[in-house]
Amino acid sequence: MKKVGVAILGLGVVGGGTYKILTEHRQFYRDTQNVDIEVVTVLERDKGRFETLGVPQELVAKNVFEVVSNPDVNIVVECLGGITEARGYVLDALNAGKTVVTSNKELFCKYSHELERAAKRTNAGLYFEASCVGGVPIIRTLLDGVQANHISSIQGIINGTTNYILTRMSKDGMSYEDALAEAKKLGYAEADPTADVEGFDAAYKLSILSSLAFHTKVPFAKVFREGISGISHEDIANGNGLGYTLKLLAVGKQTDRGIEVRVHPTFVKNGHPLAGVDESFNAVFLTGDSVGEVMLYGKGAGELPTGSAIVSDIIYAATHEGSRYSTFKNNATADKDVKFVSDFESAYYLRLTVTDRAGALAKLAALFAKNNISIVELLQKSCGEDSATVVLVTHTTHETAVKNAIARINGSDVAKVESVIRVLS
Ligand code: HSE
């Protein structure tokens, strides 16, 4: 039976999950895959971690050199996160001819071209299923399952931490801070949760997924990004009252005007399949010209779901001759002829404080009309001594039209825009 030696760099949440699955399922993979996968070494400085996981002391390497020079290591699994150390270690492994499996979306998003070049030079494999959407097999689906198609759109909920926070805030009235603390405790959040709550994590993933979907490099810098840290209970409740659920949505589209890639909080109409995706669950919708719509749903974060994606890559690498590389033009930047759309179209929810005097609403409506923005719903929520809170939802319009309207409203004496949230239309 073929023997495959694995090294794990980093025994945090994901590395720990990977170790557990590999050790608990070793006999299962012998029986079903005809391959004996053994963890032969780990790199972890925290003694507490390898003791908790029951990793024998003799498997703990002193440094990365010991790992990449170990002839028993065939596959190096990188679960360190961050860039500086991980990038150097992954390049060391690839240069030594070891196949690399990584869960590091920031690393793959920013340096896939460099890593793939190194892998091709030494004929090593480079696998990254766990970098996007945890246990949901979206990378394999894009590489294999839907490769017959021109993909026109990929959209969904691709960050577990923010989905967990928004679910708890919306369903239990929990504070943002408490919900984030729970997400950290459950092992969903990144080491620095700013990456999650400010939308960086989802933007890295969207950059990778849309590069694969549209077969061209979609650089991180082209992804429009807005996080959830400024979201208030008041807006979540207003949205709920209007029949919407708030999600951090990632949208990638191939349009006549170019590629559109964006991550931002979005109200999704209840009844839409994405509105019911709660807690740490993620979901991705793909639209292909032949297959139509495909939806994948599953856990997007956590030790075992993400460990599942890593171990699937290990098994794939261990059971296939030759390596499978990405299917987009893997350069640092997009090709010159590829266009990106920044003035995208959406519907919008706005909350405003309106001066309470005759004609104020009429003046407000005129400011929207001047920017060709049509209103679907408008609700006066409360009226104080001299001002009222108004919420409204627009028809689909352009981002720039809304920005212009907001600037004009804020410059007027009739109203002030307190918050703006895009609505899935
Ligand atoms: N922090 C990430 C999330 C983990 O919350 O989705 C998986 O990438």
Boltz pocket constraint, residues with backbone or C-beta under 6 A from the ligand:
constraints:
  - pocket:
      binder: B
      contacts: [[A, 103], [A, 130], [A, 131], [A, 132], [A, 133], [A, 134], [A, 158], [A, 159], [A, 160], [A, 161], [A, 162], [A, 187], [A, 188], [A, 189], [A, 190], [A, 196], [A, 201], [A, 300], [A, 301], [A, 302], [A, 306]]
      max_distance: 6.0
